[in-house]
């Protein structure tokens, strides 16, 4: 007599079961405010109408102060058609839970921000005061400096993008200044058959130096690049795809190059300020009517004779040499700069919404953590803490 087979499953388990579906992550709906820039001669805007349209299609809301895009030739109607609400009250833009600015907000503007908001802007550490950070802390704001955001490859994305603009623009600006209309020598920056090409000296082989060299070579000028980093000089030659004159910074060699050049571009950066490597005596020996464009003036400049100028009065003459020392060159090309900034901001905003809010996105995205200098009013950037003698907490401990 055979034994009855026993089933490993109960009668209940053998009945049809309900299907268990994956629970999707709750996406966040962002309310983003873009106030009009009030900083002197700042014309850029963080997002273009196309970027706003792309984000509103994902269900996000925008409150944009009227005239915010005027400096970059983006009208209120373009933003309105993209789905944004145009506000005539600056308070409304600052009361959003996420605020986008190019320049850091002033102390008066910080007063308009609601507690526990998230702020994206430049930091510009060298121009800040202790009061600025105390005001941010008192509102328990989470603040991200876009000039501190680094991607997976360690590249400062927005800084690099704006440096590309500044490098290219420095050559275009020099070519304008060299014309007769701008008290220059009447030289065309380029290479015309039968006419000796113009000589361009570039100090610094970083992003600014590379794009200045690229533009000058494209116009047909003879280019000489000086930098104390052999690695940067090698990278420059590799990126340009051709061999050009490169040298470490040796006073005699540099002086000879400056005496012969028509244009000198200052693109050296330092940890705290730019190193001054061109003395007043070296400038005195340059050609009359030659041009200096000191792109590094925002960090003090690398020419001893450099003094800060503005977009309205960009040049001055010293020892017969025309100096251009405007610290915010990308703002001169505000539409290009705005598109460039917008291209980098848009994926971050989509990621923040996809992850269900800024905090979830910041936990997963190391680049946002690197850009963050305040987390709910707690200072998380060691550089700022050391600079202003403020208490500091590691962001990784706050996320535990």
C-alpha positions as CSV (number, residue, x, y, z in Angstrom):
1,X,0.0,0.0,0.0
2,X,1.6,3.3,-1.2
3,X,1.9,6.3,1.0
4,X,0.0,9.5,0.1
5,X,2.3,12.1,-1.4
6,X,2.6,15.2,0.9
7,X,2.9,18.7,-0.7
8,X,5.5,21.2,0.7
9,X,2.9,24.0,0.2
10,X,-0.2,24.6,2.2
11,X,-3.7,24.7,0.5
12,X,-3.7,28.5,1.0
13,X,-0.3,28.9,-0.7
14,X,-1.5,26.9,-3.7
15,X,-4.3,29.4,-4.4
16,X,-3.6,32.3,-6.9
17,X,-1.8,35.1,-5.1
18,X,-1.9,38.8,-5.6
19,X,1.0,40.2,-7.6
20,X,3.3,42.4,-5.6
21,X,4.4,45.5,-7.7
22,X,7.5,47.6,-7.2
23,X,6.7,50.8,-5.3
24,X,8.0,53.7,-7.3
25,X,10.1,56.4,-5.6
26,X,8.0,59.4,-4.8
27,X,9.1,62.2,-7.1
28,X,9.3,65.7,-5.8
29,X,7.6,68.7,-7.2
30,X,9.9,71.7,-7.2
31,X,8.9,75.3,-6.8
32,X,11.9,77.3,-8.2
33,X,12.3,81.1,-7.9
34,X,14.6,83.2,-10.2
35,X,14.9,86.8,-9.0
36,X,16.4,89.5,-11.2
37,X,20.2,90.0,-10.6
38,X,20.9,93.3,-8.8
39,X,24.7,93.1,-8.7
40,X,26.5,95.8,-10.7
41,X,26.7,95.0,-14.4
42,X,25.5,91.4,-13.9
43,X,23.4,90.4,-16.9
44,X,23.3,86.6,-16.8
45,X,20.4,84.4,-15.7
46,X,20.6,80.8,-14.4
47,X,18.0,79.2,-16.7
48,X,17.0,79.9,-20.3
49,X,13.3,79.7,-21.4
50,X,14.0,76.3,-23.1
51,X,15.3,74.9,-19.8
52,X,12.3,76.2,-17.9
53,X,10.0,74.6,-20.5
54,X,11.8,71.3,-20.1
55,X,11.4,71.4,-16.3
56,X,7.8,72.5,-16.4
57,X,7.0,69.5,-18.6
58,X,8.1,67.4,-15.6
59,X,5.6,69.2,-13.4
60,X,7.8,71.8,-11.7
61,X,6.7,75.4,-11.1
62,X,8.7,78.6,-11.7
63,X,8.3,82.1,-10.3
64,X,10.5,84.5,-12.2
65,X,10.8,88.1,-11.4
66,X,10.0,90.4,-14.3
67,X,13.1,91.4,-16.2
68,X,15.2,88.6,-14.9
69,X,16.3,87.6,-18.4
70,X,16.4,91.0,-20.0
71,X,20.2,91.3,-19.7
72,X,20.6,88.1,-21.7
73,X,17.9,89.0,-24.2
74,X,15.3,86.6,-22.8
75,X,11.9,88.3,-22.5
76,X,9.2,87.8,-19.9
77,X,6.9,86.5,-22.6
78,X,9.4,83.7,-23.5
79,X,9.5,82.6,-19.9
80,X,5.7,82.9,-19.6
81,X,5.2,80.8,-22.8
82,X,7.6,78.2,-21.2
83,X,5.2,77.8,-18.3
84,X,6.7,80.1,-15.7
85,X,4.8,82.6,-13.6
86,X,6.1,86.2,-14.1
87,X,6.1,88.1,-10.8
88,X,6.3,91.8,-10.2
89,X,7.1,91.3,-6.6
90,X,10.7,90.3,-5.8
91,X,9.6,88.7,-2.5
92,X,7.6,86.1,-4.4
93,X,10.7,84.8,-6.2
94,X,12.7,84.7,-3.0
95,X,9.9,82.8,-1.1
96,X,10.3,79.7,-3.2
97,X,11.8,76.5,-1.7
98,X,14.6,76.6,-4.3
99,X,16.2,79.9,-5.4
100,X,18.6,80.2,-8.4
101,X,20.9,83.2,-8.6
102,X,24.1,83.9,-10.5
103,X,25.6,86.3,-8.0
104,X,25.4,85.7,-4.2
105,X,22.3,87.3,-2.6
106,X,22.9,90.6,-0.7
107,X,22.1,90.8,3.0
108,X,18.8,92.5,2.2
109,X,17.9,89.7,-0.2
110,X,18.8,87.0,2.4
111,X,16.1,88.6,4.6
112,X,13.5,87.8,2.0
113,X,14.4,84.1,1.8
114,X,12.2,81.7,3.9
115,X,13.9,79.5,6.5
116,X,14.9,76.0,5.4
117,X,15.1,77.1,1.7
118,X,17.7,75.9,-0.8
119,X,19.9,78.5,-2.5
120,X,22.0,77.9,-5.6
121,X,24.4,80.8,-6.5
122,X,28.1,81.6,-6.9
123,X,30.0,82.0,-3.6
124,X,32.8,84.4,-4.5
125,X,34.6,83.8,-1.2
126,X,37.1,86.6,-1.6
127,X,34.3,89.3,-1.8
128,X,32.2,87.9,1.2
129,X,32.0,89.0,4.8
130,X,31.4,87.1,8.0
131,X,27.9,88.8,8.2
132,X,26.9,87.1,5.0
133,X,27.5,83.6,6.4
134,X,25.9,84.5,9.8
135,X,22.8,85.7,7.9
136,X,22.6,82.4,5.9
137,X,23.0,80.4,9.1
138,X,20.3,82.3,11.0
139,X,17.8,81.3,8.3
140,X,18.9,77.6,8.4
141,X,19.4,77.8,4.6
142,X,21.0,75.0,2.6
143,X,23.3,76.8,0.2
144,X,25.2,75.4,-2.8
145,X,28.0,77.3,-4.5
146,X,27.9,76.4,-8.2
147,X,31.6,77.5,-8.5
148,X,32.4,74.7,-6.0
149,X,30.5,71.9,-7.8
150,X,32.8,69.2,-9.1
151,X,31.7,66.4,-11.4
152,X,32.8,62.7,-11.3
153,X,36.1,63.6,-13.1
154,X,36.9,66.3,-10.5
155,X,36.2,69.1,-13.0
156,X,34.5,72.3,-11.7
157,X,31.8,72.2,-14.4
158,X,30.5,75.8,-14.4
159,X,33.8,77.4,-13.6
160,X,35.4,75.5,-16.6
161,X,32.5,76.5,-18.9
162,X,32.8,80.2,-17.9
163,X,36.6,80.0,-18.2
164,X,36.2,78.8,-21.8
165,X,34.1,81.9,-22.5
166,X,36.6,84.2,-20.8
167,X,39.6,82.7,-22.7
168,X,37.9,83.0,-26.1
169,X,36.6,86.4,-25.3
170,X,40.0,87.7,-24.2
171,X,41.4,87.4,-27.7
172,X,38.2,88.9,-29.3
173,X,38.4,91.8,-26.9
174,X,42.1,92.4,-27.6
175,X,41.4,92.4,-31.4
176,X,38.8,95.1,-30.9
177,X,41.1,97.2,-28.7
178,X,43.9,97.0,-31.2
179,X,41.9,98.8,-33.9
180,X,42.3,102.6,-34.5
181,X,38.9,103.3,-33.1
182,X,40.1,102.2,-29.6
183,X,43.4,104.0,-29.5
184,X,45.3,100.8,-30.6
185,X,48.1,100.4,-33.1
186,X,45.6,99.7,-35.9
187,X,46.7,96.1,-36.1
188,X,44.5,93.3,-37.3
189,X,44.8,90.3,-34.9
190,X,45.5,87.6,-37.5
191,X,47.8,86.5,-40.4
192,X,47.4,88.4,-43.7
193,X,49.5,87.4,-46.6
194,X,52.7,89.4,-46.7
195,X,52.1,91.0,-43.3
196,X,53.9,89.6,-40.2
197,X,51.4,87.9,-37.9
198,X,50.6,89.5,-34.5
199,X,52.4,88.2,-31.5
200,X,50.3,87.0,-28.5
201,X,51.8,86.0,-25.1
202,X,49.5,84.0,-22.8
203,X,50.4,83.6,-19.1
204,X,48.8,80.4,-17.8
205,X,48.1,77.1,-19.4
206,X,44.8,76.3,-17.7
207,X,41.3,76.5,-19.3
208,X,41.4,80.2,-19.9
209,X,44.9,80.0,-21.5
210,X,44.0,77.0,-23.6
211,X,40.9,78.7,-25.1
212,X,42.8,82.0,-25.6
213,X,45.5,80.1,-27.5
214,X,42.9,78.2,-29.5
215,X,41.2,81.5,-30.6
216,X,44.5,83.3,-31.3
217,X,45.8,80.4,-33.4
218,X,42.5,80.3,-35.3
219,X,43.0,83.9,-36.3
220,X,46.5,83.2,-37.4
221,X,48.5,84.8,-34.6
222,X,51.9,83.6,-33.3
223,X,51.3,82.3,-29.7
224,X,53.6,81.9,-26.8
225,X,52.3,80.3,-23.6
226,X,54.1,80.5,-20.2
227,X,53.3,78.4,-17.1
228,X,55.3,76.9,-14.3
229,X,53.5,73.6,-14.7
230,X,55.0,71.3,-17.3
231,X,52.0,69.0,-17.0
232,X,49.6,71.9,-17.9
233,X,51.9,72.9,-20.9
234,X,51.9,69.2,-22.1
235,X,48.1,69.0,-21.8
236,X,47.7,72.3,-23.6
237,X,49.7,71.1,-26.6
238,X,47.8,67.8,-26.6
239,X,44.4,69.5,-26.5
240,X,45.4,72.0,-29.3
241,X,46.6,69.1,-31.4
242,X,49.7,71.0,-32.5
243,X,53.1,72.1,-31.2
244,X,53.3,75.8,-30.1
245,X,55.9,77.8,-28.2
246,X,55.7,76.9,-24.5
247,X,58.0,77.9,-21.7
248,X,58.3,77.9,-17.9
249,X,58.1,81.3,-16.4
250,X,61.7,82.6,-16.5
251,X,62.1,86.4,-16.1
252,X,64.5,87.0,-19.0
253,X,62.6,84.8,-21.5
254,X,59.3,86.3,-20.5
255,X,60.6,89.8,-20.7
256,X,61.9,89.3,-24.3
257,X,58.5,87.8,-25.3
258,X,56.6,90.7,-23.8
259,X,58.8,93.3,-25.5
260,X,58.0,91.8,-28.9
261,X,54.3,91.0,-28.4
262,X,51.2,92.9,-29.5
263,X,48.8,91.3,-26.9
264,X,49.5,89.8,-23.5
265,X,46.8,87.7,-21.8
266,X,47.0,87.2,-18.0
267,X,45.3,83.8,-17.1
268,X,47.3,82.6,-14.0
269,X,45.4,81.5,-10.9
270,X,46.8,81.1,-7.4
271,X,45.4,79.5,-4.2
272,X,44.6,82.8,-2.6
273,X,45.4,85.4,-5.3
274,X,47.0,85.4,-8.7
275,X,50.8,85.6,-8.6
276,X,52.2,88.9,-9.9
277,X,54.8,87.8,-12.4
278,X,55.0,90.9,-14.7
279,X,56.6,93.9,-12.9
280,X,55.9,97.5,-13.8
281,X,59.4,97.7,-15.3
282,X,58.6,94.8,-17.7
283,X,55.4,96.6,-18.7
284,X,57.3,99.8,-19.4
285,X,59.4,98.0,-22.0
286,X,56.4,96.7,-23.9
287,X,55.5,98.3,-27.3
288,X,53.5,101.5,-27.3
289,X,49.9,100.6,-28.1
290,X,50.2,97.0,-27.1
291,X,47.3,95.4,-25.2
292,X,47.1,93.7,-21.8
293,X,44.0,91.7,-21.0
294,X,44.3,90.6,-17.4
295,X,41.6,87.9,-17.0
296,X,42.9,87.0,-13.6
297,X,42.1,90.5,-12.2
298,X,39.2,89.0,-10.1
299,X,42.0,87.4,-8.0
300,X,44.3,90.5,-8.0
301,X,45.8,90.2,-11.5
302,X,49.2,88.9,-12.6
303,X,50.4,92.3,-14.0
304,X,51.8,94.8,-11.5
305,X,50.1,97.6,-13.4
306,X,46.6,96.1,-13.4
307,X,43.7,97.9,-11.8
308,X,40.1,96.8,-11.8
309,X,37.9,98.4,-14.5
310,X,34.2,98.1,-15.5
311,X,32.3,97.1,-18.6
312,X,31.3,100.8,-19.1
313,X,34.9,102.0,-18.9
314,X,36.9,98.8,-19.5
315,X,40.4,100.2,-20.5
316,X,43.1,102.6,-19.2
317,X,46.5,103.5,-20.6
318,X,49.7,103.1,-18.5
319,X,53.3,103.4,-19.8
320,X,51.8,103.5,-23.3
321,X,50.2,100.1,-22.9
322,X,46.4,99.7,-23.1
323,X,45.1,97.7,-20.1
324,X,41.7,95.8,-20.0
325,X,41.0,94.6,-16.5
326,X,37.3,93.8,-16.2
327,X,36.8,91.0,-13.6
328,X,33.5,89.6,-15.0
329,X,34.3,89.0,-18.7
330,X,31.6,86.3,-19.3
331,X,28.9,88.8,-18.4
332,X,29.9,90.7,-21.5
333,X,28.6,87.7,-23.5
334,X,25.6,87.2,-21.2
335,X,23.4,85.1,-23.5
336,X,26.2,82.6,-24.2
337,X,27.1,82.4,-20.5
338,X,23.5,82.0,-19.5
339,X,23.0,79.1,-21.9
340,X,26.2,77.5,-20.6
341,X,25.1,77.8,-17.0
342,X,21.6,76.6,-17.8
343,X,22.9,73.4,-19.5
344,X,24.7,72.5,-16.2
345,X,21.9,73.5,-13.8
346,X,19.0,71.6,-15.7
347,X,20.2,68.0,-15.1
348,X,20.8,68.8,-11.4
349,X,17.3,70.1,-11.0
350,X,15.8,67.1,-12.8
351,X,17.9,64.8,-10.5
352,X,16.7,66.6,-7.4
353,X,13.1,66.1,-8.4
354,X,13.7,62.5,-9.5
355,X,15.2,61.6,-6.1
356,X,12.3,63.2,-4.2
357,X,14.0,66.4,-3.0
358,X,17.4,68.1,-2.5
359,X,18.4,66.0,0.6
360,X,17.9,62.7,-1.1
361,X,19.8,63.9,-4.2
362,X,22.6,65.3,-2.2
363,X,23.1,62.0,-0.3
364,X,23.6,60.2,-3.6
365,X,25.4,62.9,-5.6
366,X,28.9,63.7,-4.4
367,X,29.2,66.7,-6.7
368,X,26.3,68.4,-4.9
369,X,27.9,67.6,-1.6
370,X,31.2,69.2,-2.8
371,X,29.3,72.4,-3.8
372,X,27.3,72.6,-0.6
373,X,28.7,75.1,2.0
374,X,25.6,75.2,4.3
375,X,23.3,72.4,5.3
376,X,20.2,73.7,7.2
377,X,22.3,76.5,8.5
378,X,25.3,74.4,9.5
379,X,28.6,75.3,7.8
380,X,30.0,72.3,5.9
381,X,32.8,73.9,3.9
382,X,36.2,73.8,5.6
383,X,37.7,76.6,3.4
384,X,35.0,79.0,4.5
385,X,35.3,78.0,8.1
386,X,39.1,78.6,8.1
387,X,38.8,81.9,6.2
388,X,36.3,83.4,8.6
389,X,37.0,81.4,11.8
390,X,33.6,79.8,11.9
391,X,32.5,76.4,13.4
392,X,32.5,73.6,10.8
393,X,30.8,70.2,10.5
394,X,31.6,67.4,8.0
395,X,28.7,66.9,5.7
396,X,29.1,63.1,5.8
397,X,28.4,63.2,9.6
398,X,25.2,65.2,9.1
399,X,23.9,62.7,6.5
400,X,24.2,59.7,8.9
